[in-house]
Amino acid sequence: MRDILALANKYGSWTRNMQYAGDLAALLDASLTGIYVSGPVPPAGAPTVYPELYNWTANVVREAVEAEPLFCNWANGLGIKHAHWQVAEGSVEMVLAHASNWQDVLVLEAGKNSLWGSAQTLGKILITSGLPCIVVPEKLHPNANPDAIAIAWNGSTESMRAVHAALPLLRKAGRVILLYGERALPFSSLAWQPPLDVEQYLTRHDIKFTKRLFDASGDVAGAKLLRTADKAQANLLVMGGYGRSRFSEWMLGGATLHILEHSKIPVLMRH
């Protein structure tokens, strides 16, 4: 995680996800880019047809651009050597999908009071950004240095990607708890002998861990997972962002949406 991107819901003061991203960048000696999205570009002819809308949008963009020194001074105060502030106009999903091409992880905020914090919007960003996303609850008091990380593992492609993305944080964790659920059957013609083993992978990277069996069956899998992570006193959950089916990647499953809506700790997800 050398390049961290964080979505700013406002400028001048920094939301929970921005604070978390700043602490994370300082912890990992990474660069930090804050990005503010003002919304769709006004249509052609807007200055004459919709003068009030055009002027309002132009003022928002101007004020957001002028917030760059505030952001850079704040980031430098955290010990971040390379900080960059970006303002864009357009749909948030398209903006982040483009900006993510030079980044390693995207930090978002969940919550009813967050501009882009609904589970549905976060799910779309998770799918379209192409990045692992750390979703931070808006009421969290950020602590980017994880004392304990819980990994939700079921052998799926998504969970493999999530574990790989989380390696820099797993190396710094005081404890790693592997929540071992029912193995997902891969939608693939490939057969592995022996099966790909997350325990061997973690051991190869010198990550010590404990195991807990986790029952992920049923319609309340998301709630079960959050309760299990809470009992393990984890302050970061690592998991795949799962769709309802292999043929329906644009719809996240109920467990994933539940966690996006209800998690009280940051969640690192990878689709």
Secondary structure, DSSP 8 states (H G I E B T S, - for coil): --EEEEEESSSSS--HHHHHHHHHHHHHT-EEEEEEE--S---TTHHHHSHHHHHHHHHHHHHHHHTHHHHHHHHHHTT-S-EEEEEE-S-HHHHHHHHGGG-SEEEEEESTTSTT-SHHHHHHHHHHH-S-EEEEETT-----S-SEEEEEE-S-HHHHHHHHHTHHHHTT-SEEEEEE------SSS---SS---HHHHHHHTT---EEEE----STTHHHHHHHHHHHTT-SEEEEE--BSSTT-TTSB-HHHHHHHHH-SS-EEEE-
